[in-house]
Amino acid sequence: MLSLYHEARSPVHAMPAGAKLLVLLGTGTGLFFVRSIGALGVAMGVVVLGYALARVPARVGLRHLLPILPVLAVIVVAQVLLTDWVTAALVGQRIVVLVALANLVTLTTRTSAMVATVEAVLRPLRPLGVRPERVGLVVAMTVRFIPVLKEQADQVRAAQRARGVRRSTRFLTPLLIKTLRLADGLGDALEARGAGSD
Amino acid sequence: MRSKDIALVALFAAITVVLGLFPLIELPLVPAPFTAQTLGVMLAGSILGARRGGLAILLFVVLVAIGLPVLPGGRGGIGVILGPTGGFILAYPVGAFVTGLITEWLWRRYNVAYALLANAIGGALVLYVIGIPWMAMSANLPLGKAITGSVVFLPGDLAKIIVASLTAVTVRRAYPLVQPRQAA
């Protein structure tokens, strides 16, 4: 499975994942206290500069903003109807700035660096029985099994269609049973490699 | 956690991704987070129970957060989580956990009616309780308006609750995995 990472050499890419996430966290919190369109405009400009610095083309940046458009449109329309244009603009700007900045972090950080950060964040929870070093393993396993299960789902659907089953939800039960059977085998394989303990 | 549990958690995270690829119920104009994916939330809790189900969906949210395109339409990344509908995604693991908890309490007498109850509370109510205030906050809307605006999701969610419950009861017959729990 491809990640959303956008390959390039830039200072933003070189920044440690943890630092980028802290900047994002700080900005996300700070944005809720900004009540001026001008200040949010500056923030938007800074985010655009960030994209330029990261050598992410505008086309790529906009493509990742596209999915929030329907929700954003509904929210802005609701704000215009309920309050006024200024509030609508403030709210819309805040959402765009926050999502665009978060997307920039995603676009410039490798999945492996993100996994390492998740593991680092979980490390203090070790006394509670959390095993941070397993995050990488389960993430890799899940990614590996997505195409396998997609294939199984396609097979079940094809077989049902051949038998004239029309209802699309009928494929769920056989798919889940196949998945649970797969888990039996996979569990044994993990056991043999010493992955499970305690 | 035993190896088998790790396998179940990973596979249910994967199946939740796969469910997002199949639009079971398509509503026009409804944003993508409300497709078949919450079916995965309900099924993880109903079939694996609270702990494994919650972890499977937590793993799914981790996949989203680390930037894998696992949401419908190939979306993903932290932007989706921090956006106006992000609260719903963050609520998924809690929803799966609660579904699983209720399922464990009712496991000995489990039937379609109890499954409907568990999935309605864990797979829908919990998501609303976390997701709607989040949206109200992000969109600066009064809570009442955000609730009214979310009514459009009810028919789809109702259909998913029914599908998940019928499926969970059938799967229980073939593969009973939940450890029953005494209600406190």
HADDOCK unambig.tbl for C-alpha pairs under 7 A between the chains (distance, minus, plus):
assign (segid A and resid 3 and name CA) (segid B and resid 67 and name CA) 6.04 0.50 0.50
assign (segid A and resid 3 and name CA) (segid B and resid 68 and name CA) 4.66 0.50 0.50
assign (segid A and resid 3 and name CA) (segid B and resid 69 and name CA) 6.22 0.50 0.50
assign (segid A and resid 4 and name CA) (segid B and resid 67 and name CA) 5.60 0.50 0.50
assign (segid A and resid 4 and name CA) (segid B and resid 68 and name CA) 5.99 0.50 0.50
assign (segid A and resid 4 and name CA) (segid B and resid 69 and name CA) 6.44 0.50 0.50
assign (segid A and resid 70 and name CA) (segid B and resid 31 and name CA) 6.60 0.50 0.50
assign (segid A and resid 71 and name CA) (segid B and resid 31 and name CA) 6.72 0.50 0.50
assign (segid A and resid 75 and name CA) (segid B and resid 139 and name CA) 6.16 0.50 0.50
assign (segid A and resid 91 and name CA) (segid B and resid 139 and name CA) 6.02 0.50 0.50
assign (segid A and resid 91 and name CA) (segid B and resid 140 and name CA) 6.69 0.50 0.50
assign (segid A and resid 95 and name CA) (segid B and resid 83 and name CA) 6.52 0.50 0.50
assign (segid A and resid 99 and name CA) (segid B and resid 79 and name CA) 4.48 0.50 0.50
assign (segid A and resid 99 and name CA) (segid B and resid 82 and name CA) 6.38 0.50 0.50
assign (segid A and resid 99 and name CA) (segid B and resid 83 and name CA) 5.86 0.50 0.50
assign (segid A and resid 100 and name CA) (segid B and resid 79 and name CA) 6.85 0.50 0.50
assign (segid A and resid 102 and name CA) (segid B and resid 78 and name CA) 5.44 0.50 0.50
assign (segid A and resid 102 and name CA) (segid B and resid 79 and name CA) 4.53 0.50 0.50
assign (segid A and resid 103 and name CA) (segid B and resid 77 and name CA) 6.48 0.50 0.50
assign (segid A and resid 103 and name CA) (segid B and resid 78 and name CA) 6.47 0.50 0.50
assign (segid A and resid 103 and name CA) (segid B and resid 79 and name CA) 5.00 0.50 0.50
assign (segid A and resid 106 and name CA) (segid B and resid 67 and name CA) 5.50 0.50 0.50
assign (segid A and resid 106 and name CA) (segid B and resid 77 and name CA) 5.55 0.50 0.50
assign (segid A and resid 106 and name CA) (segid B and resid 78 and name CA) 6.51 0.50 0.50
assign (segid A and resid 111 and name CA) (segid B and resid 66 and name CA) 5.77 0.50 0.50
assign (segid A and resid 111 and name CA) (segid B and resid 67 and name CA) 6.54 0.50 0.50
assign (segid A and resid 114 and name CA) (segid B and resid 66 and name CA) 5.36 0.50 0.50
assign (segid A and resid 115 and name CA) (segid B and resid 66 and name CA) 6.81 0.50 0.50
assign (segid A and resid 138 and name CA) (segid B and resid 10 and name CA) 5.80 0.50 0.50
assign (segid A and resid 141 and name CA) (segid B and resid 10 and name CA) 6.34 0.50 0.50
assign (segid A and resid 142 and name CA) (segid B and resid 10 and name CA) 4.96 0.50 0.50
assign (segid A and resid 142 and name CA) (segid B and resid 11 and name CA) 6.15 0.50 0.50
assign (segid A and resid 142 and name CA) (segid B and resid 13 and name CA) 6.50 0.50 0.50
assign (segid A and resid 142 and name CA) (segid B and resid 14 and name CA) 5.23 0.50 0.50
assign (segid A and resid 143 and name CA) (segid B and resid 14 and name CA) 6.97 0.50 0.50
assign (segid A and resid 145 and name CA) (segid B and resid 11 and name CA) 6.82 0.50 0.50
assign (segid A and resid 145 and name CA) (segid B and resid 14 and name CA) 6.18 0.50 0.50
assign (segid A and resid 146 and name CA) (segid B and resid 14 and name CA) 4.97 0.50 0.50
assign (segid A and resid 146 and name CA) (segid B and resid 15 and name CA) 6.90 0.50 0.50
assign (segid A and resid 146 and name CA) (segid B and resid 17 and name CA) 6.99 0.50 0.50
assign (segid A and resid 146 and name CA) (segid B and resid 18 and name CA) 6.50 0.50 0.50
assign (segid A and resid 149 and name CA) (segid B and resid 15 and name CA) 6.58 0.50 0.50
assign (segid A and resid 149 and name CA) (segid B and resid 18 and name CA) 6.95 0.50 0.50
assign (segid A and resid 150 and name CA) (segid B and resid 18 and name CA) 5.74 0.50 0.50
assign (segid A and resid 168 and name CA) (segid B and resid 24 and name CA) 6.77 0.50 0.50
assign (segid A and resid 169 and name CA) (segid B and resid 24 and name CA) 6.86 0.50 0.50
assign (segid A and resid 172 and name CA) (segid B and resid 167 and name CA) 6.93 0.50 0.50
assign (segid A and resid 173 and name CA) (segid B and resid 167 and name CA) 5.73 0.50 0.50
assign (segid A and resid 173 and name CA) (segid B and resid 171 and name CA) 6.36 0.50 0.50
assign (segid A and resid 177 and name CA) (segid B and resid 171 and name CA) 6.81 0.50 0.50
assign (segid A and resid 179 and name CA) (segid B and resid 11 and name CA) 6.93 0.50 0.50
assign (segid A and resid 183 and name CA) (segid B and resid 4 and name CA) 6.56 0.50 0.50
assign (segid A and resid 183 and name CA) (segid B and resid 7 and name CA) 5.30 0.50 0.50
assign (segid A and resid 183 and name CA) (segid B and resid 8 and name CA) 5.53 0.50 0.50
assign (segid A and resid 183 and name CA) (segid B and resid 11 and name CA) 6.94 0.50 0.50
assign (segid A and resid 184 and name CA) (segid B and resid 4 and name CA) 6.44 0.50 0.50
assign (segid A and resid 186 and name CA) (segid B and resid 7 and name CA) 5.94 0.50 0.50
assign (segid A and resid 187 and name CA) (segid B and resid 3 and name CA) 4.88 0.50 0.50
assign (segid A and resid 187 and name CA) (segid B and resid 4 and name CA) 3.96 0.50 0.50
assign (segid A and resid 187 and name CA) (segid B and resid 7 and name CA) 5.35 0.50 0.50
assign (segid A and resid 190 and name CA) (segid B and resid 3 and name CA) 5.73 0.50 0.50
assign (segid A and resid 191 and name CA) (segid B and resid 3 and name CA) 5.49 0.50 0.50
assign (segid A and resid 195 and name CA) (segid B and resid 3 and name CA) 6.34 0.50 0.50
assign (segid A and resid 196 and name CA) (segid B and resid 1 and name CA) 6.60 0.50 0.50
assign (segid A and resid 196 and name CA) (segid B and resid 2 and name CA) 5.05 0.50 0.50
assign (segid A and resid 196 and name CA) (segid B and resid 3 and name CA) 4.29 0.50 0.50
assign (segid A and resid 197 and name CA) (segid B and resid 1 and name CA) 6.63 0.50 0.50
assign (segid A and resid 197 and name CA) (segid B and resid 2 and name CA) 6.12 0.50 0.50
assign (segid A and resid 198 and name CA) (segid B and resid 1 and name CA) 6.35 0.50 0.50
